[in-house]
Amino acid sequence: MAKSQLLQVNLIELLEIEDYPDEKKYEIIEKGVDLVQKRVFLRVLNTLSADKKDELLKLLEQEGKPDDRILFLEKYCPNFFEWLEEEIVKVKAEMRVIVAKLKGLEEKVEDWVSDAASRPPTRAQKAVA
């Protein structure tokens, strides 16, 4: 599946969990969103200097200041939205592979695995290797 398709496809449809109880679907979506947020946040932190990291953390602690956060990211992390899209695609693909394996659909996994292999390994993958 192409990157643009993965961005557009509904996670529930992608994972073929339409028949799951709503509570379980929300839980799965929350886990995916949480993973994307953490990965993007790490990418942001890896690009900032120590003083800019402190500045960002102060902005994040302030309630009701989303515009300031967006302006900060646009200024110091101009690739933020690109990173966000990349991480959404990666997480969706990884979740799809996991679900396919759990369902015993290894033949469907081949395309997903080849897509996943084309991107750089994560820290966790490097640690295991």
N, CA, C and O of each residue as an XYZ file, in Angstrom:
516
protein
N       0.856     -1.171      0.000
C       0.000      0.000      0.000
C       0.901      1.232      0.000
O       1.883      1.284      0.739
N       0.579      2.188     -0.798
C       1.372      3.409     -0.926
C       1.221      4.296      0.310
O       0.242      4.205      1.051
N       2.217      5.151      0.505
C       2.221      6.052      1.656
C       0.949      6.896      1.707
O       0.333      7.028      2.765
N       0.556      7.462      0.578
C      -0.637      8.317      0.564
C      -1.892      7.523      0.923
O      -2.803      8.049      1.563
N      -1.937      6.261      0.512
C      -3.084      5.424      0.856
C      -3.116      5.146      2.353
O      -4.176      5.185      2.977
N      -1.943      4.865      2.929
C      -1.880      4.598      4.357
C      -2.287      5.818      5.168
O      -2.920      5.687      6.215
N      -1.931      6.995      4.692
C      -2.325      8.209      5.400
C      -3.839      8.374      5.407
O      -4.411      8.830      6.397
N      -4.473      8.013      4.331
C      -5.904      8.254      4.169
C      -6.782      7.150      4.753
O      -7.915      7.417      5.157
N      -6.283      5.924      4.803
C      -7.125      4.809      5.217
C      -7.420      4.881      6.718
O      -6.559      5.225      7.528
N      -8.644      4.551      7.051
C      -9.105      4.506      8.427
C      -8.424      3.330      9.120
O      -8.392      2.224      8.582
N      -7.881      3.566     10.307
C      -7.143      2.529     11.031
C      -8.026      1.314     11.334
O      -7.559      0.177     11.268
N      -9.262      1.545     11.656
C     -10.174      0.435     11.956
C     -10.362     -0.454     10.732
O     -10.382     -1.680     10.845
N     -10.500      0.166      9.570
C     -10.632     -0.608      8.334
C      -9.322     -1.297      7.988
O      -9.314     -2.456      7.575
N      -8.226     -0.592      8.156
C      -6.910     -1.141      7.837
C      -6.630     -2.403      8.649
O      -6.114     -3.393      8.130
N      -6.980     -2.347      9.920
C      -6.728     -3.482     10.808
C      -7.845     -4.527     10.749
O      -7.757     -5.588     11.368
N      -8.899     -4.203      9.989
C     -10.039     -5.101      9.824
C     -10.638     -5.479     11.174
O     -10.868     -6.651     11.473
N     -10.884     -4.436     11.988
C     -11.441     -4.665     13.327
C     -12.816     -4.004     13.477
O     -13.219     -3.638     14.581
N     -13.515     -3.857     12.379
C     -14.831     -3.221     12.411
C     -15.794     -3.916     13.364
O     -16.661     -3.269     13.952
N     -15.648     -5.221     13.519
C     -16.565     -5.989     14.358
C     -16.187     -5.995     15.835
O     -16.916     -6.548     16.659
N     -15.067     -5.391     16.172
C     -14.651     -5.340     17.579
C     -15.580     -4.402     18.342
O     -16.180     -3.507     17.746
N     -15.704     -4.595     19.642
C     -16.480     -3.645     20.449
C     -15.850     -2.251     20.376
O     -14.631     -2.117     20.266
N     -16.685     -1.225     20.438
C     -16.186      0.149     20.331
C     -15.077      0.445     21.336
O     -14.094      1.110     21.008
N     -15.237     -0.048     22.548
C     -14.230      0.191     23.582
C     -12.865     -0.344     23.159
O     -11.847      0.314     23.375
N     -12.839     -1.523     22.561
C     -11.578     -2.128     22.109
C     -10.996     -1.336     20.930
O      -9.784     -1.138     20.848
N     -11.860     -0.890     20.030
C     -11.388     -0.090     18.888
C     -10.742      1.206     19.377
O      -9.680      1.596     18.894
N     -11.392      1.871     20.341
C     -10.833      3.114     20.878
C      -9.486      2.870     21.548
O      -8.566      3.678     21.427
N      -9.382      1.761     22.245
C      -8.129      1.414     22.913
C      -7.001      1.227     21.899
O      -5.886      1.705     22.109
N      -7.289      0.542     20.821
C      -6.293      0.302     19.776
C      -5.890      1.624     19.121
O      -4.706      1.872     18.890
N      -6.868      2.462     18.825
C      -6.580      3.767     18.212
C      -5.738      4.616     19.156
O      -4.779      5.253     18.721
N      -6.081      4.634     20.435
C      -5.317      5.411     21.414
C      -3.867      4.956     21.481
O      -2.958      5.780     21.581
N      -3.651      3.658     21.425
C      -2.280      3.140     21.464
C      -1.507      3.583     20.225
O      -0.331      3.933     20.316
N      -2.161      3.569     19.081
C      -1.505      4.019     17.856
C      -1.172      5.499     17.910
O      -0.071      5.905     17.536
N      -2.109      6.301     18.371
C      -1.899      7.747     18.487
C      -0.774      8.035     19.473
O       0.080      8.883     19.219
N      -0.778      7.331     20.590
C       0.258      7.517     21.607
C       1.637      7.192     21.037
O       2.601      7.915     21.288
N       1.728      6.123     20.284
C       3.003      5.737     19.689
C       3.488      6.782     18.686
O       4.670      7.126     18.669
N       2.583      7.283     17.857
C       2.946      8.331     16.897
C       3.446      9.573     17.635
O       4.476     10.142     17.275
N       2.715      9.986     18.662
C       3.119     11.175     19.427
C       4.510     11.008     20.027
O       5.338     11.916     19.943
N       4.764      9.873     20.619
C       6.072      9.636     21.243
C       7.190      9.654     20.217
O       8.247     10.238     20.455
N       6.965      9.024     19.087
C       8.006      8.979     18.053
C       8.297     10.366     17.484
O       9.453     10.733     17.276
N       7.250     11.118     17.239
C       7.443     12.469     16.698
C       8.136     13.346     17.739
O       9.026     14.127     17.405
N       7.728     13.215     18.990
C       8.340     14.001     20.061
C       9.841     13.690     20.168
O      10.650     14.598     20.357
N      10.204     12.426     20.047
C      11.620     12.062     20.070
C      12.372     12.665     18.892
O      13.505     13.122     19.045
N      11.752     12.669     17.724
C      12.399     13.277     16.554
C      12.602     14.766     16.774
O      13.641     15.319     16.416
N      11.609     15.408     17.360
C      11.722     16.843     17.642
C      12.866     17.074     18.626
O      13.724     17.925     18.393
N      12.880     16.323     19.719
C      13.924     16.509     20.733
C      15.320     16.243     20.187
O      16.282     16.896     20.592
N      15.433     15.294     19.277
C      16.738     14.978     18.689
C      17.274     16.089     17.797
O      18.468     16.122     17.501
N      16.409     16.997     17.366
C      16.860     18.063     16.479
C      17.130     19.377     17.209
O      17.749     20.282     16.650
N      16.670     19.482     18.447
C      16.773     20.748     19.169
C      18.017     20.815     20.044
O      18.498     19.808     20.563
N      18.513     22.020     20.188
C      19.604     22.258     21.135
C      19.028     22.190     22.546
O      17.810     22.198     22.729
N      19.900     22.123     23.528
C      19.462     22.006     24.921
C      18.560     23.169     25.332
O      17.535     22.961     25.981
N      18.940     24.394     24.955
C      18.118     25.545     25.351
C      16.764     25.540     24.644
O      15.762     25.963     25.221
N      16.728     25.072     23.414
C      15.453     24.996     22.683
C      14.575     23.873     23.237
O      13.350     23.990     23.248
N      15.198     22.789     23.695
C      14.428     21.724     24.345
C      13.740     22.272     25.592
O      12.559     22.018     25.828
N      14.495     23.025     26.383
C      13.917     23.631     27.591
C      12.767     24.567     27.242
O      11.729     24.574     27.903
N      12.973     25.357     26.190
C      11.929     26.283     25.755
C      10.664     25.523     25.332
O       9.549     25.920     25.672
N      10.849     24.441     24.596
C       9.707     23.644     24.164
C       8.998     23.020     25.359
O       7.769     23.036     25.424
N       9.740     22.480     26.288
C       9.125     21.860     27.466
C       8.319     22.875     28.264
O       7.260     22.544     28.799
N       8.808     24.101     28.348
C       8.048     25.155     29.039
C       6.747     25.457     28.298
O       5.698     25.649     28.913
N       6.832     25.495     26.972
C       5.626     25.736     26.168
C       4.610     24.615     26.352
O       3.406     24.864     26.414
N       5.096     23.393     26.438
C       4.196     22.248     26.595
C       3.518     22.237     27.958
O       2.405     21.729     28.097
N       4.182     22.793     28.959
C       3.605     22.849     30.303
C       2.517     23.904     30.416
O       1.646     23.806     31.279
N       2.559     24.909     29.556
C       1.564     25.982     29.596
C       0.263     25.497     28.961
O       0.254     24.945     27.861
N      -0.810     25.715     29.670
C      -2.112     25.332     29.119
C      -2.660     26.465     28.256
O      -2.429     27.643     28.531
N      -3.386     26.087     27.211
C      -4.051     27.075     26.383
C      -3.146     27.858     25.450
O      -3.496     28.958     25.022
N      -1.981     27.301     25.131
C      -1.052     28.004     24.255
C      -0.700     27.187     23.004
O       0.474     27.121     22.639
N      -1.670     26.572     22.344
C      -1.323     25.748     21.178
C      -0.714     26.552     20.037
O       0.128     26.028     19.308
N      -1.113     27.802     19.862
C      -0.554     28.611     18.778
C       0.937     28.835     18.980
O       1.706     28.802     18.019
N       1.353     29.064     20.228
C       2.775     29.252     20.512
C       3.562     27.982     20.207
O       4.684     28.040     19.703
N       2.970     26.851     20.514
C       3.632     25.567     20.240
C       3.794     25.352     18.746
O       4.849     24.922     18.280
N       2.752     25.653     18.009
C       2.809     25.487     16.553
C       3.845     26.424     15.949
O       4.615     26.019     15.079
N       3.870     27.667     16.401
C       4.862     28.619     15.902
C       6.279     28.152     16.227
O       7.177     28.266     15.393
N       6.478     27.632     17.418
C       7.784     27.114     17.803
C       8.203     25.979     16.867
O       9.321     25.970     16.350
N       7.303     25.032     16.656
C       7.624     23.888     15.792
C       7.886     24.323     14.353
O       8.789     23.800     13.700
N       7.112     25.264     13.865
C       7.335     25.758     12.501
C       8.699     26.423     12.374
O       9.354     26.316     11.337
N       9.124     27.109     13.428
C      10.395     27.815     13.390
C      11.591     26.876     13.568
O      12.562     26.965     12.816
N      11.528     25.979     14.554
C      12.695     25.174     14.902
C      12.654     23.739     14.381
O      13.664     23.035     14.416
N      11.514     23.315     13.910
C      11.357     21.965     13.345
C      10.514     22.070     12.081
O       9.375     21.604     12.052
N      11.062     22.673     11.047
C      10.251     22.903      9.843
C       9.744     21.625      9.183
O       8.820     21.674      8.371
N      10.335     20.490      9.519
C       9.892     19.219      8.944
C       8.879     18.496      9.827
O       8.559     17.333      9.581
N       8.377     19.175     10.849
C       7.501     18.532     11.824
C       6.326     17.800     11.185
O       6.085     16.636     11.503
N       5.602     18.447     10.304
C       4.413     17.833      9.721
C       4.783     16.689      8.781
O       4.023     15.733      8.630
N       5.932     16.788      8.160
C       6.446     15.693      7.341
C       6.760     14.486      8.239
O       6.424     13.349      7.908
N       7.411     14.759      9.385
C       7.715     13.691     10.340
C       6.439     13.053     10.851
O       6.358     11.833     10.999
N       5.451     13.877     11.119
C       4.177     13.382     11.625
C       3.555     12.407     10.624
O       3.105     11.326     11.006
N       3.532     12.782      9.366
C       3.001     11.894      8.329
C       3.805     10.606      8.246
O       3.231      9.521      8.148
N       5.130     10.716      8.284
C       5.985      9.532      8.217
C       5.699      8.576      9.370
O       5.609      7.365      9.169
N       5.558      9.111     10.555
C       5.317      8.253     11.717
C       3.920      7.644     11.687
O       3.736      6.504     12.114
N       2.948      8.375     11.196
C       1.602      7.812     11.050
C       1.646      6.619     10.103
O       1.072      5.569     10.393
N       2.319      6.779      8.989
C       2.418      5.700      8.008
C       3.144      4.499      8.612
O       2.703      3.361      8.455
N       4.256      4.753      9.303
C       5.013      3.648      9.911
C       4.181      2.893     10.938
O       4.155      1.662     10.935
N       3.511      3.614     11.804
C       2.728      2.966     12.857
C       1.567      2.177     12.256
O       1.296      1.054     12.681
N       0.891      2.750     11.282
C      -0.209      2.020     10.644
C       0.314      0.741      9.994
O      -0.296     -0.319     10.135
N       1.433      0.832      9.288
C       1.995     -0.340      8.625
C       2.411     -1.395      9.649
O       2.146     -2.582      9.464
N       3.055     -0.965     10.718
C       3.492     -1.900     11.751
C       2.302     -2.566     12.432
O       2.328     -3.767     12.698
N       1.265     -1.790     12.712
C       0.077     -2.362     13.344
C      -0.596     -3.365     12.401
O      -1.097     -4.400     12.840
N      -0.600     -3.053     11.128
C      -1.209     -3.958     10.144
C      -0.447     -5.272     10.081
O      -1.054     -6.339      9.992
N       0.864     -5.204     10.126
C       1.681     -6.419     10.106
C       1.379     -7.271     11.328
O       1.209     -8.485     11.216
N       1.313     -6.644     12.482
C       1.041     -7.377     13.721
C      -0.315     -8.069     13.655
O      -0.437     -9.245     13.995
N      -1.328     -7.335     13.216
C      -2.671     -7.913     13.136
C      -2.708     -9.047     12.119
O      -3.323    -10.084     12.368
N      -2.063     -8.859     10.988
C      -2.050     -9.911      9.972
C      -1.373    -11.168     10.506
O      -1.841    -12.279     10.258
N      -0.292    -11.001     11.226
C       0.386    -12.163     11.802
C      -0.488    -12.842     12.845
O      -0.552    -14.070     12.902
N      -1.157    -12.052     13.663
C      -2.036    -12.618     14.680
C      -3.194    -13.393     14.053
O      -3.667    -14.382     14.613
N      -3.637    -12.939     12.903
C      -4.748    -13.603     12.216
C      -4.264    -14.755     11.344
O      -5.073    -15.440     10.717
N      -2.944    -14.974     11.299
C      -2.410    -16.049     10.482
C      -2.412    -15.742      9.004
O      -2.516    -16.644      8.172
N      -2.298    -14.471      8.678
C      -2.327    -14.052      7.272
C      -0.930    -13.659      6.803
O      -0.736    -12.586      6.230
N       0.033    -14.532      7.049
C       1.414    -14.208      6.726
C       1.619    -13.832      5.259
O       2.488    -13.022      4.938
N       0.818    -14.422      4.370
C       0.985    -14.100      2.947
C       0.674    -12.632      2.673
O       1.255    -12.044      1.761
N      -0.231    -12.030      3.445
C      -0.546    -10.623      3.272
C       0.531     -9.731      3.867
O       0.620     -8.550      3.532
N       1.334    -10.283      4.734
C       2.340     -9.505      5.441
C       3.513     -9.154      4.537
O       4.188     -8.152      4.774
N       3.769     -9.941      3.525
C       4.952     -9.744      2.693
C       5.098     -8.311      2.178
O       6.184     -7.737      2.261
N       4.026     -7.730      1.651
C       4.099     -6.361      1.143
C       4.413     -5.379      2.260
O       5.184     -4.439      2.068
N       3.818     -5.598      3.423
C       4.021     -4.694      4.549
C       5.447     -4.796      5.068
O       6.062     -3.791      5.427
N       5.969     -6.024      5.104
C       7.323     -6.224      5.607
C       8.327     -5.567      4.661
O       9.294     -4.955      5.114
N       8.109     -5.688      3.380
C       9.045     -5.070      2.444
C       9.005     -3.556      2.562
O      10.040     -2.902      2.435
N       7.823     -2.984      2.804
C       7.729     -1.542      3.024
C       8.461     -1.150      4.297
O       9.184     -0.154      4.322
N       8.273     -1.929      5.347
C       8.918     -1.630      6.626
C      10.429     -1.761      6.518
O      11.158     -1.024      7.181
N      10.906     -2.676      5.704
C      12.347     -2.887      5.562
C      13.023     -1.729      4.842
O      14.235     -1.546      4.959
N      12.257     -0.958      4.110
C      12.845      0.137      3.346
C      13.126      1.369      4.188
O      13.747      2.313      3.699
N      12.687      1.385      5.438
C      12.941      2.546      6.281
C      14.012      2.210      7.300
O      14.241      1.037      7.597
N      14.669      3.224      7.838
C      15.741      2.975      8.795
C      15.229      2.278     10.050
O      14.089      2.495     10.459
N      16.073      1.432     10.671
C      15.649      0.730     11.879
C      15.459      1.684     13.054
O      16.140      2.704     13.155
N      14.532      1.342     13.934
C      14.310      2.124     15.139
C      15.381      1.764     16.160
O      16.107      0.787     15.975
N      15.486      2.541     17.235
C      16.451      2.235     18.291
C      16.198      0.854     18.873
O      17.140      0.107     19.142
N      14.936      0.513     19.068
C      14.590     -0.792     19.641
C      15.042     -1.908     18.717
O      15.551     -2.929     19.181
N      14.863     -1.727     17.416
C      15.291     -2.742     16.460
C      16.813     -2.870     16.461
O      17.344     -3.974     16.345
N      17.512     -1.745     16.592
C      18.970     -1.784     16.640
C      19.444     -2.497     17.889
O      20.422     -3.243     17.845
N      18.761     -2.274     19.007
C      19.163     -2.882     20.269
C      19.012     -4.401     20.222
O      19.812     -5.122     20.817
N      17.993     -4.889     19.520
C      17.757     -6.320     19.420
C      18.771     -6.979     18.506
O      19.174     -8.120     18.732
N      19.181     -6.259     17.477
C      20.091     -6.836     16.475
C      21.472     -7.111     17.015
O      22.335     -7.595     16.283
